[in-house]
Amino acid sequence: MDSTSAQSIHKQLPLTSVLQPEDTDGPTLNDDSSLPTSAVSASLLPETSLKGWYIAFKNILPTYFTIHLLFFIITCLSVLFSIKDFSSQHLNISTLWQSWLHWDTYNYIAVAVNGYSVSWLTAFYPLYPLLVRCLMFLVHDPLIAGLIVSNLSGLGMLAVLYRVVQEDFDDEVASRTVLYFSIFPTAFFFAAVYSESLFLFLTLLSFYQMRHSRWCDIASGLCIIAGIGLFALYCYYLFHDPLAFSHAEARWDRKLSVPGYAVLRTVHAIIISQGVLSFQSLRNILDLIPDLFMVVLVILGFVGPWKFRRDLWVYAIFAAAFFVFPQLFPFAGLYPLQAMARFLLPIFPAFIVLAAIGKNRTLDVGYLLISGSVLFFLLTQFLTGHWVI
């Protein structure tokens, strides 16, 4: 089969045949009459070469640049919240990147500049600050260095995400997944001086390699164990506590809990608030809705018309694991799900399910409008120093 025929057949595959299980009414890739998944991947998809990665970058760049252009526009316009109406005041051009200096950004920069000066900073793992430190030899400003690291990692992250989804599904699902992922309400953290984009870039790269070679499973596991072991030794050397990075979580008052209990506490916090339009109520609602939205997508990865085929359950299992883990360690107090919408960003299989659902035009437009509006609202909140973590 030549590449032209392969691409033609691949484009004709219905979206539901990729995500639906083998017991669907129509033929699927798991039917005896169809090619096995490995054969389909080998014959219908672009070769694993530089050309394949070029195609991936080419297809994600419009989304990447458009979203970042909008981030830039919002950053410029957010200055108006700092200037009084009809004022003759003007701000320095450095305000454009200084606006991104909030919350955990200070901690990552502190580690990059001064190292682990206190034990609780070990909660911020060393790879991201180390890359920022290395780039500081060129740009000297840690904030700018961090922005460069995050945004380049974000570019690579989207390219790998596209390639992963394209190989197991198709171009349409891959493109929509990248778009939905990029416009999720907390996606601006991929551009901020946070480690989310680097973490997910490496996670997706490992996932991609593991889908191609079992040896990568072993190598990835050994690298994780070795990395944690080396960091534990470093923590012991500095603070005589090899688990300092774990104990540091106590600073944020996070405790082991039963999954789902934090949701109940959040609902209770909304009920006992002074009113629906109070800070306590609205902040908890903003934390609760993404959590519930994500659990629905995770469940739909296992059951329903958009569930993953059994041979692709690795996606569903990955999503379930990455959803449950942060639920085990909610925050104490009146905001138990704070930052949960950020912690859920690594659940990329949920966006594959969402991409399948988004084949419906109404749902597609609805998600883009609602999620995009919340994204740029939260970004404005972040840029103006409000509590968005």
C-alpha positions in Angstrom: 0.0 0.0 0.0 1.5 3.4 -1.0 1.5 6.4 1.2 -1.3 8.2 -0.9 -3.6 5.2 -0.5 -2.8 4.9 3.2 -3.7 8.6 3.8 -6.9 8.2 1.8 -8.0 5.2 3.8 -7.0 6.8 7.0 -9.1 9.9 6.4 -12.1 7.7 5.6 -12.0 5.9 9.0 -14.9 7.2 11.1 -14.1 8.8 14.4 -16.3 6.5 16.3 -14.6 3.4 14.9 -11.4 4.6 16.5 -12.8 5.1 20.0 -15.7 2.7 20.2 -15.1 -0.9 21.5 -15.3 -4.1 19.6 -18.9 -4.7 20.4 -20.2 -1.8 18.4 -22.7 -2.5 15.6 -20.3 -1.5 12.8 -16.9 -2.9 12.0 -14.0 -1.7 14.1 -10.3 -2.0 14.1 -10.6 -4.9 16.5 -12.9 -7.0 14.1 -11.4 -10.1 12.6 -12.1 -8.6 9.1 -10.0 -5.5 10.0 -6.3 -5.0 10.3 -4.9 -5.3 13.8 -4.0 -2.1 15.5 -0.2 -2.6 14.9 -0.8 -3.2 11.2 -3.0 -0.2 10.9 -0.4 2.0 12.7 2.3 0.7 10.4 0.5 1.0 7.1 -1.8 4.0 7.6 0.2 6.5 9.6 3.3 8.6 8.7 6.6 6.9 9.2 8.4 7.5 12.5 10.9 9.9 11.0 11.8 13.5 10.9 9.1 13.9 8.3 6.5 12.7 10.8 7.6 15.2 13.4 7.7 18.0 10.8 4.1 17.3 10.0 3.2 17.3 13.7 4.9 20.7 14.3 3.3 22.1 11.1 -0.2 21.1 12.2 0.1 22.4 15.8 1.8 25.7 15.1 -1.3 27.6 14.0 -3.0 26.7 17.3 0.2 27.3 19.3 0.8 30.8 17.8 -2.9 31.8 17.9 -3.2 31.0 21.6 0.1 32.7 22.4 -0.9 35.8 20.4 -4.1 35.9 22.5 -2.0 35.5 25.7 0.1 38.5 24.5 -3.0 40.6 23.8 -4.5 39.8 27.3 -1.2 40.6 28.9 -1.1 44.0 27.2 -4.7 44.8 28.1 -4.4 43.6 31.7 -2.2 46.7 32.2 -5.5 48.7 32.2 -6.4 47.2 35.6 -3.3 48.9 37.0 -3.8 52.3 35.5 -6.6 54.6 36.6 -9.1 55.8 34.0 -8.0 58.7 31.9 -4.6 58.7 33.7 -1.5 59.9 31.9 0.5 57.2 33.7 2.4 54.8 31.5 4.2 51.6 32.6 7.6 50.3 31.5 7.7 47.7 28.7 9.1 45.2 31.2 5.6 45.1 32.7 4.7 42.7 29.9 6.8 39.9 31.4 6.8 41.1 35.0 3.0 40.6 34.9 3.7 36.8 34.9 5.7 37.0 38.1 3.2 35.7 40.6 2.6 32.8 43.1 4.8 29.7 42.6 6.9 31.6 40.0 8.7 33.2 42.9 9.6 29.7 44.3 10.8 28.3 41.0 13.0 31.4 40.5 14.3 31.2 44.1 15.5 27.7 43.5 17.0 28.6 40.1 18.9 31.5 41.6 19.8 30.4 45.1 19.2 26.7 45.2 17.4 24.9 48.0 18.0 27.4 50.7 15.2 26.1 52.9 13.8 22.6 53.1 10.2 23.4 52.0 11.5 24.5 48.6 12.3 20.9 47.8 8.6 20.5 47.0 9.6 22.2 43.7 11.6 19.5 41.9 15.0 20.4 40.4 14.9 19.8 36.7 12.8 22.9 35.7 14.8 25.3 37.9 18.0 23.7 36.7 17.1 24.4 33.0 16.1 28.0 34.0 19.5 28.4 35.7 21.4 27.1 32.6 19.5 29.5 30.3 20.3 32.4 32.7 23.9 32.2 31.3 22.4 33.6 28.1 19.5 35.9 29.1 20.6 36.7 32.7 17.0 37.4 33.8 15.5 34.3 35.6 11.9 35.3 34.8 12.6 35.6 31.1 14.6 32.4 31.2 11.7 30.6 32.8 9.3 31.9 30.3 11.5 30.6 27.5 11.8 27.2 29.1 8.1 26.9 29.6 7.0 28.1 26.2 9.5 25.9 24.3 8.5 23.0 26.4 4.9 23.8 25.6 5.6 23.8 21.9 7.3 20.4 22.2 4.5 19.1 24.4 1.8 19.9 21.8 3.9 18.3 19.0 4.3 15.1 20.9 0.6 15.1 21.9 -0.3 15.4 18.3 2.0 12.6 17.3 0.7 10.3 20.0 -2.9 10.8 19.2 -2.4 10.8 15.4 -0.7 7.4 15.5 -3.4 5.6 17.5 -6.3 7.6 16.1 -6.2 10.0 13.2 -5.4 13.6 12.1 -8.8 14.9 12.9 -8.8 13.6 16.5 -5.2 14.8 17.0 -5.9 18.3 15.8 -9.0 18.7 17.9 -7.3 17.2 21.0 -4.5 19.8 20.7 -7.0 22.6 20.3 -9.2 21.5 23.2 -6.1 21.0 25.4 -4.6 24.4 24.5 -7.8 26.2 25.4 -8.6 24.4 28.7 -9.2 27.1 31.5 -5.8 26.5 33.2 -3.8 26.0 30.0 -2.1 29.4 30.5 0.1 27.7 33.1 1.9 26.1 30.2 3.2 29.5 29.3 3.9 30.7 32.8 7.0 30.1 34.9 5.7 26.8 36.2 6.9 23.3 35.5 3.6 22.0 34.0 4.7 22.2 30.4 8.1 20.6 30.9 6.5 17.8 33.0 3.9 17.0 30.5 6.3 17.3 27.6 8.5 14.6 29.2 5.5 12.5 30.2 4.1 12.5 26.7 7.5 11.8 25.2 7.9 8.8 27.6 4.4 7.7 26.7 5.1 7.9 23.0 8.3 6.0 23.3 6.7 3.3 25.4 4.1 2.8 22.7 6.9 1.9 20.4 9.3 -0.1 22.5 9.0 -2.2 25.7 12.6 -1.3 26.5 11.4 2.3 26.9 9.1 1.1 29.7 12.1 -0.2 31.6 14.3 2.8 30.8 11.6 5.3 31.9 11.0 3.4 35.1 14.7 3.3 35.9 15.1 7.0 35.1 12.3 7.9 37.5 13.7 5.8 40.2 17.2 7.1 39.7 16.0 10.7 39.6 14.0 10.3 42.9 16.9 8.5 44.5 19.5 11.2 43.5 17.2 13.9 44.8 16.6 12.0 48.0 20.4 11.8 48.5 20.7 15.5 47.8 18.0 16.3 50.3 19.7 14.1 52.9 23.0 16.0 52.2 21.4 19.4 52.6 18.8 18.8 55.3 19.5 15.3 56.7 16.1 14.3 55.5 15.9 12.1 52.3 12.2 12.7 52.1 12.3 16.4 52.6 10.4 16.9 49.2 7.5 14.8 50.6 7.5 16.4 54.1 7.6 19.8 52.4 3.9 19.3 51.4 2.9 19.9 55.0 3.6 23.6 54.4 0.5 23.7 52.2 -1.5 21.6 54.7 -2.2 18.8 52.3 -3.2 15.5 53.9 -4.1 12.0 52.7 -7.8 11.7 52.1 -10.3 9.4 50.5 -10.9 10.3 46.8 -14.2 12.2 46.5 -14.1 13.6 50.1 -12.6 16.9 48.9 -15.5 17.3 46.5 -18.0 16.9 49.4 -16.0 19.4 51.5 -16.0 21.8 48.5 -19.8 21.6 48.2 -20.1 22.2 51.9 -17.8 25.2 51.7 -20.1 26.6 49.0 -23.2 26.0 51.0 -21.9 27.7 54.2 -20.5 30.7 52.3 -22.0 34.1 52.8 -23.6 33.9 49.4 -23.3 32.6 45.8 -21.5 35.8 44.8 -18.9 35.6 47.6 -15.3 34.9 47.1 -15.5 31.6 49.0 -18.4 30.4 46.9 -17.1 31.5 43.5 -13.6 30.2 44.0 -14.8 26.8 45.1 -17.1 26.7 42.2 -14.2 27.4 39.8 -12.3 24.6 41.5 -15.2 22.1 41.6 -16.5 22.4 38.0 -13.2 21.4 36.3 -12.8 18.5 38.7 -16.3 17.1 38.0 -15.8 17.8 34.2 -12.6 15.8 34.2 -14.0 12.8 36.2 -16.9 12.5 33.6 -14.4 12.4 30.8 -12.3 9.8 32.6 -15.3 7.6 33.1 -16.4 8.0 29.5 -13.0 6.6 28.6 -14.1 3.3 30.0 -17.8 3.2 29.3 -20.2 4.8 26.8 -20.1 5.6 23.1 -16.7 7.3 23.2 -14.8 4.8 25.3 -11.4 3.6 24.3 -11.1 0.2 22.6 -9.7 -2.5 24.8 -6.4 -2.5 23.1 -6.1 1.2 23.9 -7.1 1.0 27.5 -3.6 2.2 28.5 -5.1 5.7 27.8 -8.0 5.1 30.1 -5.9 3.7 32.8 -3.4 6.5 32.6 -6.2 9.0 32.9 -7.7 7.3 35.9 -4.4 7.1 37.7 -3.6 10.8 37.1 -7.0 11.8 38.2 -7.1 9.8 41.4 -3.6 10.7 42.7 -4.2 14.5 43.3 -7.6 13.6 44.8 -5.7 11.8 47.5 -4.0 14.9 48.8 -6.5 17.8 49.0 -5.9 21.0 50.9 -7.2 21.6 54.3 -9.5 24.5 55.1 -12.3 26.1 53.0 -10.6 25.5 49.6 -9.8 21.8 49.4 -9.7 21.6 45.6 -7.6 24.7 45.1 -5.1 24.3 42.2 -6.8 21.0 41.2 -7.7 22.3 37.7 -3.9 22.8 37.2 -3.0 19.4 38.7 -5.4 17.7 36.3 -3.7 19.1 33.1 -1.6 15.9 32.6 -4.7 13.9 31.9 -4.4 14.2 28.2 -6.5 11.1 27.4 -9.5 13.0 28.7 -9.1 15.5 25.9 -9.0 12.6 23.3 -12.4 11.6 24.6 -13.5 15.2 24.5 -12.2 15.4 20.9 -14.5 12.5 19.9 -17.4 14.2 21.6 -16.5 17.4 19.8 -17.4 15.9 16.5 -20.8 17.2 17.3 -20.8 20.8 16.0 -22.9 22.2 18.9 -20.7 20.6 21.6 -17.6 21.7 19.8 -18.6 25.4 19.6 -20.0 25.2 23.2 -16.7 23.9 24.6 -14.5 26.4 22.7 -16.6 29.4 23.8 -17.1 28.5 27.4 -13.6 27.1 28.0 -12.0 30.0 26.1 -13.9 32.6 28.1 -12.9 31.0 31.4 -9.3 30.6 30.2 -8.8 34.3 29.4 -10.7 35.4 32.6 -8.4 33.2 34.8 -5.3 34.5 32.9 -6.4 38.1 33.6 -6.8 37.2 37.2 -3.3 35.7 37.3 -1.7 38.6 35.5 -3.2 41.1 37.9 -2.0 39.2 41.0 -5.3 37.6 42.0 -5.5 34.1 43.6 -5.2 31.7 40.7 -2.9 28.8 41.5 
